[in-house]
Amino acid sequence: MEEGLFAGWLKQPGDFVSAGEPLFAVESDKITMDVESLDSGVLFVPPDAPVAGGVVLVGQLLGFLLAPGESEPISGASEPSRDSMERSQLNSQSLPEPALPAVAAPEHSSPKAPRNSHSPITPRARRVAAELGIDPTTLIGTGRGGRVREADVRAAQPLSSSPATSVPISGPRRTIAARMLESQQQTAPVTLTSRADATALVALREQWKKTTTSAPAYTDFIAKLVASALRQHPLLAGRWEADRIVLPQRFDLGLAVDTPHGLFNPVLRDVANATLADLARQSRQLIEAAQTRRLRPEQMTGSVFSISNLGSFGIDAFTPIINYPETAVLGLGAIRKELVVTEAGDFSVRQLMTLSLTFDHRVVDGAPAARFLATLVQLMADPPAELSAP
């Protein structure tokens, strides 16, 4: 993370802030994070501090925490020095969580380090300039203090001879693109498809709809069945790590959620041991948080297997992409009524769904993956009693 959007203060200027209290919010590429204060003091926000919706850089000073009775600092908020930016970048390479803008105690005794006037450009803008072959020293920056930003570099890109319409690439879109490319480069994906009889699941959901106003979604039912199948075939929930394959202690499943901001993959916890009602509550809360960009980082990590449902869009079968470093992902197609021939030779109308399983062939061979899929198909045709409505 090199920059983000300042989403606003969670405390008012003049409020006393205790260490550990949420202080301000920052939007990263995919989520909005409430940042807790590391220290205690009275919040002072300088007149030139960033406003909600403004871009802030890693290490940028947002405000001050003053000791009770301490006078307000003379200097206001400013951009970070080159040294502080470099330290933030080094820290971001070694820490699992992104660096964030700072709220600092005033340092009256030590002046700020001067900016490097020879390179007033953000690291991201510098990379884009190199990719496009543009000399950044020829550009006029629109950032604070004349800093050249990525938008300045892209604006200087020569236009093609033919007219075209372009759409800016958002932060979430860049993250999604990077994750998809990483998956394709780091796995050996193979996709199997199978037809499953979902008639019993449809009947179960109708029972739930008669007894509660918040019936589980089909994805909730299938998540429970996936966890049961993974108990019998745990290799599908394993992951390749160096010289070994690590198997999970519990089954936390990722749930692909489509939002106006892009694709999110929040995690359903301990699915095998959760009741269907609890699982339905979990998924509703996660989907709502994803839609409003209020997912916390810990709500999107730790999954061992993912589920992607495109059935509501009328899609029958597709090739889902593995959420690396997971080993497999299950795609759910539309449920359709079809006329089938029974074993007795009669005709029957059944509710059928196509399942698409993509797995990493480095970890799992075709036959074990097929056995997992066959187990899931059998569980869908004859679901356990624990999925029945209360």
C-alpha positions in Angstrom: 0.0 0.0 0.0 1.5 3.3 -1.1 -1.5 5.6 -0.8 -5.2 5.4 0.2 -8.3 7.5 0.7 -8.7 9.2 4.0 -12.3 8.2 5.0 -12.5 10.6 8.0 -11.9 11.1 11.7 -13.7 8.8 14.2 -13.0 11.4 17.0 -13.7 15.1 17.0 -10.9 17.7 17.4 -10.4 18.4 21.0 -11.5 15.0 22.1 -9.3 13.0 24.5 -8.2 9.8 22.7 -7.1 6.7 24.7 -4.6 4.3 23.2 -6.5 1.5 21.4 -9.5 3.6 20.5 -10.5 3.8 16.8 -9.2 7.2 15.6 -9.6 7.5 11.9 -10.6 5.4 8.8 -8.6 4.7 5.7 -9.8 3.0 2.4 -7.3 0.7 0.8 -7.7 -1.0 -2.5 -10.4 -3.3 -1.2 -11.5 -2.5 2.3 -12.1 0.4 4.7 -10.1 0.0 7.9 -10.7 1.7 11.3 -7.2 2.6 12.6 -6.7 2.5 16.4 -4.6 5.1 18.2 -1.2 3.9 19.4 -1.0 6.6 22.1 -3.2 8.8 24.3 -3.7 12.5 24.0 -6.0 15.4 22.9 -6.7 15.3 19.1 -5.5 18.4 17.2 -6.3 18.5 13.5 -4.3 21.2 11.6 -6.2 23.5 9.1 -4.4 21.9 6.2 -5.0 18.3 7.2 -6.4 15.9 4.6 -10.2 15.9 4.3 -12.5 12.9 3.9 -12.2 11.5 0.4 -8.7 12.9 -0.1 -5.7 10.8 -1.1 -3.1 10.3 1.7 0.4 8.7 1.3 2.0 6.2 3.5 3.7 8.0 6.3 1.8 11.2 5.8 1.1 13.3 8.9 -2.7 13.7 9.5 -2.8 15.4 12.9 -1.4 15.5 16.5 -2.1 14.0 19.9 -1.3 16.6 22.5 -0.7 16.2 26.2 -3.4 17.9 28.3 -2.5 21.6 28.4 0.1 21.4 25.6 -0.1 24.2 23.1 -1.0 23.6 19.5 2.0 23.0 17.2 2.9 25.7 14.8 3.4 23.5 11.7 0.5 21.7 10.2 0.1 18.5 8.4 2.4 17.8 5.5 3.6 15.2 3.1 6.1 12.7 4.4 9.8 13.2 3.7 11.6 11.0 1.3 13.4 9.3 4.2 10.1 8.5 5.9 8.6 7.2 2.6 11.6 4.9 2.1 11.3 3.6 5.7 7.6 3.0 5.2 8.3 1.0 2.0 10.9 -1.1 3.7 8.6 -1.8 6.5 5.7 -2.7 4.2 7.9 -5.4 2.6 8.5 -7.2 5.9 5.1 -6.7 7.6 2.0 -8.7 6.8 -0.3 -5.7 7.2 -0.1 -2.4 5.2 1.5 0.6 6.6 -0.9 3.5 7.3 -0.9 7.3 7.6 0.3 8.5 10.9 -1.0 10.5 13.8 2.1 11.8 15.6 3.0 13.7 18.7 4.6 17.1 17.7 8.4 17.2 17.6 9.2 20.8 18.4 12.9 20.2 18.9 13.7 18.5 15.6 12.8 20.1 12.2 11.4 18.0 9.4 13.7 16.4 6.9 13.7 18.4 3.6 12.1 16.8 0.6 14.3 15.7 -2.3 13.5 18.5 -4.8 15.1 16.4 -7.6 12.5 13.6 -7.4 9.0 14.9 -6.4 7.3 11.8 -7.6 5.4 9.0 -5.9 6.9 5.4 -6.2 3.8 4.2 -8.1 4.1 7.1 -10.6 7.8 6.3 -11.1 7.0 2.7 -11.9 4.2 3.7 -14.4 6.5 6.2 -16.0 9.1 3.5 -16.6 6.5 1.2 -18.0 5.2 3.8 -20.5 8.7 5.2 -21.3 7.9 8.7 -20.0 10.5 11.0 -18.5 8.9 12.0 -15.2 11.2 15.1 -15.0 9.3 16.7 -17.9 5.9 16.4 -16.0 4.1 19.0 -13.9 2.8 17.4 -10.8 -0.7 18.0 -9.5 -0.1 16.5 -6.1 0.6 18.6 -3.0 3.9 20.5 -3.3 4.0 19.7 -7.0 4.5 16.0 -6.5 4.0 13.9 -9.7 1.3 11.3 -9.2 0.3 8.3 -11.3 -2.6 10.3 -12.9 -0.1 12.9 -14.1 2.0 10.2 -15.8 -1.0 8.6 -17.5 -2.2 11.9 -18.7 1.1 12.5 -20.5 0.8 9.2 -22.4 0.5 9.8 -26.1 -3.0 9.2 -27.5 -3.5 6.5 -30.2 -4.3 7.6 -33.7 -7.8 6.0 -33.5 -10.4 7.3 -31.1 -11.1 5.0 -28.1 -12.9 5.1 -24.8 -10.9 4.3 -21.7 -12.0 3.4 -18.2 -9.7 4.2 -15.3 -8.4 1.0 -13.5 -9.6 1.2 -9.9 -7.5 0.0 -6.9 -9.8 -3.1 -6.4 -9.5 -4.0 -10.1 -5.7 -3.9 -9.9 -5.7 -6.1 -6.8 -8.0 -8.6 -8.4 -5.9 -8.7 -11.6 -2.7 -9.3 -9.6 -4.4 -12.1 -7.6 -5.8 -13.8 -10.7 -2.4 -13.6 -12.5 -0.7 -15.0 -9.4 -3.1 -18.0 -9.3 -2.5 -18.8 -12.9 1.3 -18.6 -12.5 1.6 -20.5 -9.2 -0.8 -23.4 -9.8 -1.5 -26.1 -12.3 -5.3 -25.7 -12.7 -7.6 -28.4 -14.0 -11.4 -28.2 -14.0 -13.8 -31.1 -13.6 -17.6 -30.7 -14.1 -20.4 -32.9 -12.8 -24.2 -32.8 -12.7 -25.8 -32.9 -9.3 -29.4 -33.6 -8.4 -30.4 -30.6 -6.2 -34.1 -31.6 -5.8 -33.7 -32.4 -2.1 -31.9 -29.1 -1.5 -34.7 -27.2 -3.2 -37.2 -28.9 -1.0 -35.2 -28.3 2.2 -34.9 -24.6 1.4 -38.7 -24.4 0.8 -39.2 -25.9 4.3 -36.9 -23.2 5.8 -38.8 -20.5 4.0 -42.0 -21.6 5.7 -40.4 -21.5 9.2 -38.2 -18.4 9.1 -38.0 -15.1 7.3 -34.3 -15.5 6.8 -33.9 -18.9 5.1 -30.3 -20.0 4.2 -29.2 -19.4 0.7 -28.3 -22.4 -1.6 -24.7 -21.4 -1.1 -25.1 -21.9 2.7 -26.5 -25.4 2.1 -23.7 -26.4 -0.2 -21.0 -24.9 2.0 -22.1 -27.3 4.7 -22.0 -30.2 2.3 -18.5 -29.1 1.0 -17.2 -29.2 4.6 -18.6 -32.7 5.0 -16.9 -33.8 1.7 -13.6 -32.2 2.7 -13.6 -34.2 5.9 -13.5 -37.3 3.7 -11.1 -35.8 1.2 -9.0 -33.3 3.2 -6.3 -33.0 0.5 -8.6 -30.7 -1.5 -8.3 -28.3 1.5 -4.5 -28.6 1.8 -1.9 -26.2 0.4 1.5 -26.6 -1.1 4.2 -25.0 1.2 7.8 -25.5 0.2 8.6 -29.2 0.6 5.3 -30.4 2.1 1.5 -30.2 1.8 -0.2 -28.7 4.9 -3.7 -29.9 5.8 -6.0 -27.7 7.8 -7.2 -28.2 11.3 -10.7 -26.8 10.5 -12.6 -25.9 7.3 -12.8 -22.1 6.8 -14.4 -21.5 3.4 -14.1 -18.5 1.2 -17.2 -17.1 -0.4 -16.9 -15.1 -3.7 -19.0 -12.0 -3.5 -19.8 -9.7 -6.4 -20.0 -6.0 -5.4 -20.0 -2.6 -7.2 -16.4 -2.3 -6.1 -15.1 -5.6 -7.4 -14.9 -9.2 -6.3 -14.4 -10.0 -2.6 -13.7 -13.3 -0.9 -14.8 -13.1 2.8 -14.4 -16.2 4.9 -17.0 -18.4 6.6 -15.4 -19.8 9.8 -15.4 -23.4 11.0 -18.2 -24.4 8.6 -18.1 -28.1 9.5 -19.1 -27.4 13.1 -21.4 -24.4 12.6 -25.1 -25.0 12.4 -26.8 -24.1 9.1 -28.7 -21.2 10.8 -25.4 -19.8 12.2 -23.7 -20.2 8.8 -26.5 -18.3 7.1 -26.1 -15.5 9.6 -22.4 -15.4 9.0 -22.8 -15.2 5.2 -25.4 -12.5 5.4 -23.2 -10.4 7.6 -20.1 -10.9 5.4 -22.0 -10.2 2.2 -23.4 -6.9 3.6 -19.9 -5.9 4.8 -18.5 -6.6 1.4 -21.2 -4.6 -0.4 -20.5 -1.6 1.9 -16.7 -2.0 1.9 -16.6 -2.6 5.6 -14.8 -5.9 5.6 -11.9 -6.1 8.0 -8.6 -7.7 6.9 -9.1 -10.7 9.2 -12.5 -11.4 7.6 -10.7 -12.1 4.2 -7.9 -14.4 5.3 -7.4 -18.0 6.3 -9.8 -19.8 3.9 -8.8 -23.3 2.8 -11.3 -23.7 0.0 -13.6 -21.3 -1.9 -17.0 -21.3 -3.4 -18.2 -19.2 -6.4 -21.9 -19.1 -7.4 -22.8 -17.8 -10.8 -26.1 -19.7 -11.0 -28.1 -16.6 -10.2 -26.8 -15.1 -13.5 -28.1 -18.1 -15.5 -24.6 -19.6 -15.9 -24.6 -23.4 -16.1 -20.9 -24.2 -16.0 -17.7 -22.2 -15.9 -14.0 -22.4 -14.9 -13.5 -20.8 -11.5 -10.0 -19.6 -10.7 -8.2 -20.9 -7.6 -7.9 -18.4 -4.7 -4.1 -19.0 -4.3 -2.6 -20.4 -2.1 -5.7 -22.6 -1.8 -5.8 -25.9 -3.7 -9.4 -25.9 -5.0 -12.5 -23.8 -5.8 -16.0 -24.9 -6.5 -18.2 -23.2 -9.0 -22.0 -23.4 -8.7 -24.2 -23.2 -11.8 -27.9 -22.5 -12.1 -30.5 -24.9 -10.8 -32.8 -26.0 -13.7 -35.8 -28.3 -14.0 -35.1 -31.1 -16.4 -36.8 -34.3 -17.4 -34.5 -37.3 -16.6 -34.8 -41.1 -16.9 -34.8 -42.9 -13.5 -33.1 -46.3 -12.9 -36.5 -47.9 -13.2 -36.9 -46.5 -16.7 -39.5 -44.0 -15.8 -39.4 -40.2 -16.4 -39.1 -37.7 -13.6 -38.7 -33.9 -13.4 -35.6 -33.2 -11.3 -33.8 -30.0 -10.2 -30.3 -30.3 -11.6 -27.2 -28.2 -11.0 -23.7 -28.3 -12.7 -20.7 -28.2 -10.3 -17.4 -27.0 -11.6 -14.3 -27.9 -9.5 -11.0 -26.3 -10.4 -8.0 -27.9 -8.5 -4.3 -27.5 -8.4 -2.9 -30.7 -10.1 0.4 -30.2 -8.2 -1.4 -31.1 -4.9 -4.2 -33.3 -6.1 -4.5 -35.8 -9.0 -7.5 -36.1 -11.1 -8.9 -39.3 -9.5 -8.9 -38.0 -5.9 -10.5 -34.7 -7.1 -13.2 -36.7 -9.0 -13.9 -38.7 -5.8 -14.4 -35.5 -3.8 -16.8 -34.3 -6.5 -18.7 -37.6 -6.5 -19.0 -37.4 -2.7 -20.4 -33.9 -2.9 -22.9 -35.0 -5.6 -24.1 -37.8 -3.4 -24.5 -35.5 -0.4 -26.6 -33.1 -2.5 -28.8 -35.9 -3.7 -29.3 -37.2 -0.1 -28.5 -34.3 2.3 -28.0 -35.1 6.0 -30.8 -34.5 8.5 -28.9 -31.6 10.1 -29.8 -29.4 7.2 -33.5 -29.8 7.9 -35.6 -26.8 8.9 -36.0 -26.4 12.7 
